[in-house]
């Protein structure tokens, strides 16, 4: 009996030990799972928190940068441009320059501001001699020295370039299309004006009105004030004489003919007068000078409602500047006589003549008109702002004479072959 009880008691103890061990095992397993789950939750929470914090920091940095950038651009002082030639013209270089990009620049004539200016504009009349501009006492490291000219280069090719040739100018501002700042006499938007003027200038009705005003007894008008001083002025007078000798009826105006028109060339009075002629002889004082297209073409011809007959810039340059079919070029004719024959033909054929106004029958799109290219002082102002904001606009002309003289056409300086 005692043996039986001992055996039974042993079995119970073994079973109880097994239960206790399993309980401990299960409790330990549950604790580990709970601990692991808590660690996972903490890790996920920390990760989300870290990502959120990173995103928040990134957004804050971007917003801060935007705020800082806007503050910098808003509170930057407008660039100052010193005009060494000493005068202001409202349509040329106003006291305050405002651009289509929203930039504003100021101009000054005060020499005391020269060393504080962002740009120093030196005109052709001051560039080729020793003076306070070509040899300044102080030149700021960030100042931009700009060469300005709306005249052809032939009067200056024998001048002294020693003061400005090597590493002096930063930018060029001329009528040449390869200038750093393109400064043509006009473009179509600047010639014609705002959108209301655009609507009046273009269209079939406008063309009919222009054609109805051709009442002059002369076929062509010419106006020349400079008679000598270079091959260009001398030879254009010879060409006019050859046209007249060949049978073209020409009304001759200007100082060279002692017959000056009483009103300025850019006045409405002059344009009304010029508009009574079928052709205007737009003869420049420089022959084959690159891109040289002056008021003779823009104002005296196109805006006045007459067809320009061009003697000046090469035909290839003219084709890149003026509307196709709006002009006649002397380069297309072997002799003045051949040109006269064609002009007299157009004079007697209203249909053929009217084709030179086809480009005006349909107006450019308004959106294209408003996106006009900045030129002249507006373009200079935009470039100065770009330099001020980003510091990425910089240049030096290592050989100004090479660009200005050597890269122009030889005929601009010396005419060796003629057909007149």
Backbone torsions as a table, in degrees:
resi	resn	phi	psi	omega
1	UNK	NA	-41.0	179.7
2	UNK	-64.4	-39.6	178.1
3	UNK	-62.2	-41.5	-178.4
4	UNK	-62.6	-44.6	-179.8
5	UNK	-64.2	-42.0	178.3
6	UNK	-61.0	-44.0	-179.5
7	UNK	-63.7	-41.6	-179.2
8	UNK	-68.0	-40.9	178.9
9	UNK	-63.8	-38.1	179.3
10	UNK	-64.2	-40.7	179.8
11	UNK	-63.5	-41.4	-179.6
12	UNK	-63.3	-43.6	-178.9
13	UNK	-63.5	-39.5	179.2
14	UNK	-64.1	-43.7	-179.1
15	UNK	-63.7	-43.0	179.1
16	UNK	-63.3	-39.0	178.2
17	UNK	-63.5	-40.1	179.1
18	UNK	-62.3	-44.0	179.9
19	UNK	-62.1	-44.1	-179.3
20	UNK	-61.9	-44.4	-179.6
21	UNK	-62.4	-44.2	179.9
22	UNK	-63.6	-37.4	179.1
23	UNK	-62.7	-46.9	177.2
24	UNK	-59.4	-40.3	-179.0
25	UNK	-64.5	-45.6	-179.7
26	UNK	-64.8	-41.9	178.4
27	UNK	-61.9	-41.7	179.7
28	UNK	-64.5	-41.1	179.6
29	UNK	-63.5	-44.0	179.6
30	UNK	-62.5	-42.3	179.2
31	UNK	-61.7	-41.9	179.9
32	UNK	-63.8	-44.2	179.4
33	UNK	-62.3	-43.0	179.3
34	UNK	-63.1	-41.0	179.3
35	UNK	-64.6	-41.8	-179.9
36	UNK	-64.6	-42.3	179.4
37	UNK	-64.1	-40.4	179.2
38	UNK	-64.6	-40.2	178.2
39	UNK	-64.5	-40.0	179.5
40	UNK	-64.5	-45.2	179.1
41	UNK	-60.7	-42.1	179.9
42	UNK	-64.1	-41.3	-179.5
43	UNK	-64.1	-44.9	179.8
44	UNK	-63.3	-42.0	179.2
45	UNK	-63.5	-43.2	179.8
46	UNK	-64.7	-39.9	179.7
47	UNK	-63.7	-47.3	178.5
48	UNK	-60.4	-41.5	-179.4
49	UNK	-63.5	-42.2	-179.3
50	UNK	-65.5	-43.9	178.7
51	UNK	-62.7	-43.7	179.1
52	UNK	-60.3	-44.1	179.4
53	UNK	-63.3	-41.4	178.6
54	UNK	-62.8	-45.9	178.4
55	UNK	-60.8	-42.5	-179.7
56	UNK	-62.5	-42.9	179.0
57	UNK	-63.7	-40.2	179.8
58	UNK	-62.6	-46.8	179.5
59	UNK	-61.5	-43.5	179.8
60	UNK	-62.8	-39.6	179.3
61	UNK	-64.5	-44.6	179.6
62	UNK	-62.7	-46.8	-179.9
63	UNK	-62.2	-39.3	178.9
64	UNK	-64.5	-41.1	179.2
65	UNK	-64.1	-43.2	179.1
66	UNK	-62.3	-45.2	179.5
67	UNK	-62.1	-42.6	-178.5
68	UNK	-65.8	-42.1	179.7
69	UNK	-62.6	-46.8	179.3
70	UNK	-61.0	-39.3	178.7
71	UNK	-64.9	-42.2	179.2
72	UNK	-61.1	-47.6	-176.8
73	UNK	-69.9	-33.9	-178.5
74	UNK	-70.8	-40.4	-172.2
75	UNK	-100.7	3.1	173.1
76	UNK	-65.4	138.4	179.7
77	UNK	-70.9	132.5	179.7
78	UNK	-56.3	139.3	178.4
79	UNK	-59.0	144.6	177.4
80	UNK	-108.2	134.1	-178.9
81	UNK	-116.2	120.7	179.3
82	UNK	-92.7	122.3	179.5
83	UNK	-98.0	104.2	-174.0
84	UNK	-69.3	-19.5	-175.7
85	UNK	-83.8	-7.6	161.4
86	UNK	81.5	24.3	174.3
87	UNK	-152.7	159.7	-179.7
88	UNK	-117.9	143.2	172.0
89	UNK	-130.7	126.2	-173.8
90	UNK	-54.4	-38.1	-177.3
91	UNK	-93.4	-1.8	-176.4
92	UNK	-112.2	-60.0	177.3
93	UNK	-145.1	86.6	-178.4
94	UNK	-69.6	166.4	179.8
95	UNK	-65.0	-37.7	176.9
96	UNK	-117.7	125.1	-179.7
97	UNK	-104.4	124.0	176.6
98	UNK	-120.4	134.1	-174.8
99	UNK	-111.7	166.4	179.5
100	UNK	-66.6	-21.3	178.2
101	UNK	-83.3	0.9	178.4
102	UNK	89.7	8.9	179.9
103	UNK	-85.3	154.9	176.4
104	UNK	-134.9	136.4	175.8
105	UNK	-131.8	156.9	176.7
106	UNK	-114.0	150.9	175.1
107	UNK	-115.4	151.7	179.4
108	UNK	-138.2	146.3	175.4
109	UNK	-107.2	-2.9	-175.5
110	UNK	-80.3	117.5	-178.2
111	UNK	-62.0	-25.3	178.9
112	UNK	-65.4	-18.2	178.5
113	UNK	-91.4	0.9	-174.1
114	UNK	-57.7	-47.7	-176.0
115	UNK	-74.0	-14.6	178.9
116	UNK	-96.9	-6.6	-174.9
117	UNK	-77.7	150.0	175.6
118	UNK	-77.4	-29.0	178.5
119	UNK	-140.3	142.6	175.7
120	UNK	-118.0	114.5	-177.1
121	UNK	-96.9	118.9	-178.1
122	UNK	-112.9	121.3	-177.9
123	UNK	-82.4	161.9	-177.1
124	UNK	-56.4	-32.8	-176.8
125	UNK	-68.9	-14.5	-178.5
126	UNK	-114.8	-5.8	-168.4
127	UNK	-81.8	-27.2	-168.2
128	UNK	-108.6	37.8	175.2
129	UNK	-156.6	160.9	-179.8
130	UNK	-75.9	124.0	177.5
131	UNK	-159.3	-173.8	-176.4
132	UNK	-69.4	-12.0	179.5
133	UNK	-95.4	-40.5	-179.4
134	UNK	-80.6	-17.1	174.0
135	UNK	-136.5	72.9	-176.5
136	UNK	-71.1	150.7	176.9
137	UNK	-68.5	-33.3	-179.9
138	UNK	-141.0	137.1	175.8
139	UNK	-133.9	116.9	-178.9
140	UNK	-65.0	146.5	-177.8
141	UNK	-62.4	-32.3	-177.8
142	UNK	-97.5	1.3	179.8
143	UNK	-73.6	143.4	177.7
144	UNK	-107.8	118.9	176.8
145	UNK	-92.8	126.6	-170.3
146	UNK	-120.8	129.9	174.7
147	UNK	-91.0	129.0	-178.3
148	UNK	-119.6	129.4	171.9
149	UNK	-159.5	136.2	170.6
150	UNK	-112.2	12.9	178.0
151	UNK	-104.5	152.7	176.0
152	UNK	-66.7	160.1	-173.5
153	UNK	-81.6	-10.2	-172.7
154	UNK	-60.3	-31.3	179.2
155	UNK	-69.2	-13.3	-171.6
156	UNK	-113.6	-0.8	-170.1
157	UNK	-68.5	-17.2	176.9
158	UNK	-101.6	4.2	-179.5
159	UNK	-75.3	171.5	-178.9
160	UNK	-83.3	108.6	179.3
161	UNK	-92.7	1.5	-169.9
162	UNK	-61.4	-28.2	-177.1
163	UNK	-79.2	-24.1	-171.4
164	UNK	-126.1	-1.0	-172.2
165	UNK	-71.0	-52.6	-171.4
166	UNK	-98.3	114.7	170.7
167	UNK	53.2	40.9	179.0
168	UNK	-107.6	-57.2	-179.8
169	UNK	-81.8	144.0	173.2
170	UNK	-93.5	-42.4	-177.2
171	UNK	-132.0	154.0	171.5
172	UNK	-111.9	142.9	-179.1
173	UNK	-133.3	92.3	-177.8
174	UNK	-140.8	-178.0	178.6
175	UNK	-75.6	-11.1	179.3
176	UNK	-70.6	138.0	-175.3
177	UNK	-69.7	-18.1	177.7
178	UNK	-93.6	13.0	174.2
179	UNK	-68.8	155.4	174.5
180	UNK	-64.7	-38.3	174.9
181	UNK	-121.9	109.7	-177.4
182	UNK	-73.6	123.6	-175.8
183	UNK	-132.8	72.8	177.6
184	UNK	-73.9	162.2	175.2
185	UNK	-59.0	-44.9	177.6
186	UNK	-150.5	163.7	157.5
187	UNK	-123.9	169.0	-179.2
188	UNK	-57.2	-45.0	178.3
189	UNK	-62.4	-40.4	-179.5
190	UNK	-74.5	-26.8	178.5
191	UNK	-72.7	-45.0	-170.7
192	UNK	-88.4	-39.9	176.9
193	UNK	115.2	-152.2	-172.7
194	UNK	-75.3	-173.2	-175.0
195	UNK	-65.1	-34.0	178.2
196	UNK	-65.1	-41.7	177.3
197	UNK	-66.8	-35.2	177.4
198	UNK	-59.6	-42.3	-178.6
199	UNK	-67.2	-31.0	178.7
200	UNK	-78.0	-29.8	-175.2
201	UNK	-79.2	-34.6	-176.1
202	UNK	-102.5	161.1	175.6
203	UNK	114.5	158.4	-177.8
204	UNK	-63.0	-37.5	-180.0
205	UNK	-64.7	-42.0	178.7
206	UNK	-62.0	-42.4	179.3
207	UNK	-64.8	-42.4	178.4
208	UNK	-60.9	-39.4	178.5
209	UNK	-65.6	-40.8	178.7
210	UNK	-61.4	-47.1	-177.2
211	UNK	-66.4	-28.2	-177.7
212	UNK	-74.4	-11.6	-175.8
213	UNK	-95.2	3.8	-177.1
214	UNK	-79.4	82.3	-172.5
215	UNK	-113.2	-4.5	-176.0
216	UNK	-68.7	147.1	175.6
217	UNK	-75.4	-14.1	177.0
218	UNK	-95.8	150.0	179.4
219	UNK	-79.7	-36.8	-174.2
220	UNK	-136.2	154.5	176.1
221	UNK	-118.4	140.6	172.8
222	UNK	-134.3	145.3	178.1
223	UNK	-138.2	113.8	-175.4
224	UNK	-132.3	130.0	-179.7
225	UNK	-111.7	-23.2	-179.7
226	UNK	-106.6	119.4	-170.7
227	UNK	-104.9	-17.7	-174.2
228	UNK	-151.4	-175.9	178.2
229	UNK	107.5	-12.4	179.7
230	UNK	-172.9	172.6	-179.1
231	UNK	-63.5	-34.0	-179.2
232	UNK	-63.2	-57.8	-179.5
233	UNK	-58.7	-39.0	-177.8
234	UNK	-68.9	-44.7	-174.2
235	UNK	-75.7	-27.0	177.5
236	UNK	-69.2	-34.1	175.2
237	UNK	-65.8	-37.5	177.2
238	UNK	-63.7	-39.7	-179.4
239	UNK	-67.1	-41.3	177.1
240	UNK	-59.9	-44.1	179.0
241	UNK	-61.6	-40.8	179.4
242	UNK	-65.0	-37.1	177.0
243	UNK	-65.1	-43.5	-179.1
244	UNK	-65.2	-41.9	178.7
245	UNK	-63.4	-32.2	-178.5
246	UNK	-81.9	-0.5	172.6
247	UNK	112.2	12.5	177.7
248	UNK	-90.0	129.5	177.9
249	UNK	-82.5	113.0	-171.6
250	UNK	-122.8	130.0	168.5
251	UNK	-90.2	118.3	-174.1
252	UNK	-103.7	123.7	179.9
253	UNK	-124.4	162.7	176.2
254	UNK	109.0	169.7	-176.9
255	UNK	-60.6	-30.8	-179.3
256	UNK	-68.4	-17.4	-179.5
257	UNK	-117.2	11.2	-179.7
258	UNK	51.3	42.3	-176.6
259	UNK	-147.0	69.0	-173.6
260	UNK	-81.5	134.1	176.5
261	UNK	-71.4	137.1	-172.5
262	UNK	-72.0	-7.1	-178.6
263	UNK	-119.8	153.3	178.9
264	UNK	-60.2	154.5	-177.3
265	UNK	-64.3	-26.2	-178.0
266	UNK	-95.7	18.6	-179.8
267	UNK	-92.3	155.6	175.3
268	UNK	-60.4	-34.4	-179.5
269	UNK	-61.9	-44.6	179.1
270	UNK	-66.1	-41.5	-178.5
271	UNK	-64.5	-38.8	176.9
272	UNK	-62.8	-40.2	178.9
273	UNK	-66.4	-46.9	-179.5
274	UNK	-64.4	-31.1	-177.6
275	UNK	-68.5	-10.1	177.8
276	UNK	-82.8	-8.7	178.7
277	UNK	-99.2	151.3	177.8
278	UNK	-78.9	-30.5	-177.5
279	UNK	-134.5	146.7	171.0
280	UNK	-119.4	126.1	179.0
281	UNK	-80.2	95.0	-178.6
282	UNK	-85.2	77.7	-176.3
283	UNK	-99.9	113.3	-176.2
284	UNK	-81.4	166.4	177.7
285	UNK	-86.2	2.0	174.5
286	UNK	-129.6	133.1	-176.4
287	UNK	-101.5	124.0	-179.9
288	UNK	59.8	27.5	170.8
289	UNK	-77.2	130.8	-171.3
290	UNK	-56.0	125.6	170.9
291	UNK	62.7	13.1	-175.4
292	UNK	-80.6	97.3	-178.9
293	UNK	-128.9	115.0	-170.8
294	UNK	-108.8	-166.9	179.4
295	UNK	-61.4	-20.6	178.9
296	UNK	-60.4	-36.7	178.0
297	UNK	-84.1	-49.6	-171.3
298	UNK	-71.6	-61.4	-174.1
299	UNK	-83.1	-51.5	-173.9
300	UNK	-67.5	-25.5	-177.4
301	UNK	-109.5	-73.3	-170.7
302	UNK	-61.7	-47.8	-178.2
303	UNK	-72.2	-27.1	179.7
304	UNK	-79.7	-12.2	178.0
305	UNK	86.2	32.8	176.2
306	UNK	-128.6	165.4	-175.8
307	UNK	-92.6	122.5	178.3
308	UNK	-76.2	134.6	169.6
309	UNK	-105.8	112.0	-165.3
310	UNK	-100.0	129.1	168.4
311	UNK	-127.1	106.6	-175.3
312	UNK	170.0	-113.2	-178.9
313	UNK	-60.2	148.8	178.5
314	UNK	-56.3	152.2	-177.1
315	UNK	-60.3	-35.5	179.0
316	UNK	-61.0	-37.9	176.8
317	UNK	-68.0	-43.7	-179.6
318	UNK	-59.7	-40.0	-179.3
319	UNK	-63.8	-23.1	178.3
320	UNK	-91.0	-2.5	-175.5
321	UNK	-116.9	-43.0	-174.1
322	UNK	-100.2	159.1	176.7
323	UNK	-62.7	139.5	177.3
324	UNK	-59.2	140.8	177.5
325	UNK	75.6	14.4	-177.1
326	UNK	-104.7	-1.6	-171.8
327	UNK	-149.3	166.6	172.7
328	UNK	-122.7	136.1	-177.2
329	UNK	-116.8	134.1	-178.6
330	UNK	-64.3	-23.7	179.8
331	UNK	-62.2	-19.7	-178.0
332	UNK	-80.9	-2.6	-173.1
333	UNK	-124.1	136.6	-175.4
334	UNK	-70.7	-22.2	-177.6
335	UNK	-156.5	159.8	173.9
336	UNK	-57.7	-35.4	179.5
337	UNK	-61.9	-42.5	179.2
338	UNK	-63.8	-39.3	177.7
339	UNK	-65.3	-42.7	179.6
340	UNK	-61.1	-41.0	178.8
341	UNK	-59.0	-40.8	-179.1
342	UNK	-70.8	-41.1	-179.7
343	UNK	-65.7	-39.5	177.7
344	UNK	-67.3	-33.2	175.0
345	UNK	-62.9	-46.2	178.6
346	UNK	-64.0	-35.0	-179.9
347	UNK	-63.0	-30.9	-177.6
348	UNK	-98.6	-1.4	-177.2
349	UNK	-126.9	96.0	-174.6
350	UNK	-61.6	-36.8	-178.7
351	UNK	-65.7	-47.1	-179.9
352	UNK	-64.9	-39.7	179.8
353	UNK	-64.3	-40.9	-176.2
354	UNK	-64.2	-21.0	179.8
355	UNK	-63.7	-21.8	177.9
356	UNK	-74.7	0.2	176.1
357	UNK	-116.4	8.8	178.6
358	UNK	-60.0	-32.1	-178.4
359	UNK	-65.4	-17.1	-179.4
360	UNK	-95.3	-5.7	-174.8
361	UNK	-73.7	-23.8	178.6
362	UNK	-126.9	125.2	-177.0
363	UNK	-76.8	146.1	172.4
364	UNK	-60.3	154.2	178.6
365	UNK	-59.6	143.4	-177.9
366	UNK	-58.1	-40.6	-177.5
367	UNK	-65.0	-36.1	177.7
368	UNK	-70.8	-35.4	-179.9
369	UNK	-65.5	-39.9	-177.6
370	UNK	-75.1	-22.3	178.1
371	UNK	-90.1	45.3	-178.4
372	UNK	-68.3	146.9	-178.3
373	UNK	-73.7	133.0	175.7
374	UNK	-68.9	134.5	178.2
375	UNK	-134.2	170.3	173.9
376	UNK	57.4	-134.5	-174.8
377	UNK	-69.2	-26.9	174.3
378	UNK	-64.9	-43.3	178.8
379	UNK	-65.7	-39.1	176.2
380	UNK	-61.1	-43.6	179.7
381	UNK	-61.9	-45.0	178.2
382	UNK	-60.9	-40.6	-179.6
383	UNK	-67.6	-37.1	177.8
384	UNK	-66.8	-37.4	176.5
385	UNK	-67.2	-40.8	178.0
386	UNK	-61.3	-40.5	177.2
387	UNK	-65.3	-40.7	-178.9
388	UNK	-68.4	-38.8	-178.2
389	UNK	-74.9	-47.2	-168.5
390	UNK	-114.1	-16.1	-179.8
391	UNK	64.5	25.8	-173.8
392	UNK	-114.9	12.5	179.8
393	UNK	-115.0	103.4	-178.7
394	UNK	-150.9	147.3	-178.8
395	UNK	-164.5	157.0	173.0
396	UNK	-138.7	135.3	177.4
397	UNK	-85.1	104.2	-176.5
398	UNK	-69.1	-31.3	173.6
399	UNK	-143.5	94.5	-178.6
400	UNK	-64.9	-40.1	-178.4
401	UNK	-63.5	-37.8	179.3
402	UNK	-61.3	-44.6	179.5
403	UNK	-68.5	-46.0	-170.4
404	UNK	-76.9	-37.4	-175.2
405	UNK	-105.9	-56.8	-171.2
406	UNK	-69.1	-25.5	-178.9
407	UNK	-92.8	7.7	172.0
408	UNK	-94.8	172.9	-177.9
409	UNK	-77.5	141.1	-179.4
410	UNK	-57.4	-34.0	-178.5
411	UNK	-65.9	-18.4	177.5
412	UNK	-63.5	-28.1	-176.4
413	UNK	-104.5	-30.9	-178.2
414	UNK	-149.8	119.8	177.4
415	UNK	-91.9	115.1	-175.8
416	UNK	-105.4	-24.9	179.8
417	UNK	-128.2	131.4	-179.4
418	UNK	-135.6	160.5	173.1
419	UNK	-122.1	24.0	179.7
420	UNK	-128.3	NA	NA
